[in-house]
């Protein structure tokens, strides 16, 4: 989370430049609900979160909301930064290049017999680490900033 924001729900509102009262009106909820979201007392429903993302034009807030509300999502979805588009593209290209030169060959070799032998385990774990980094970079590109915020 960037400095100056209490949480993603406040950041979504601040992206639009609206007051809590005006934001509540846009979302069709009470200003008290907005205050509770922004002070981490309650989480908005998925429907309200979808309206927030649509109103501020940033779907990354839905991704962050999913990670906020679900321990399972936090365990399996990477933490995604909201990077500027050029930075996100370059990050993904670097990760793909790293994976292509190292991880892909190892995974191909390991997958040949359909199982991971004990001596293959370190190479498999390293390839998976690189793959997770590539996936994180891909998500960051999906949610890259396409305008000044």
Secondary structure, 3 states (H helix, E strand, C coil): CCCCCCCHHHHHHHHHCCCHHHHHHHHCCCHHHHHHHHCCCCCCCHHHHHHHHHHHCCCHHHHHHHHHHCHHHHHHCCCCCCCEHHHHHHHHHHHHHHHHHHHHHHHHHHHCCCCCCHHHHHHHHHHHHHHHHHHHHHHHHHCCECCCC
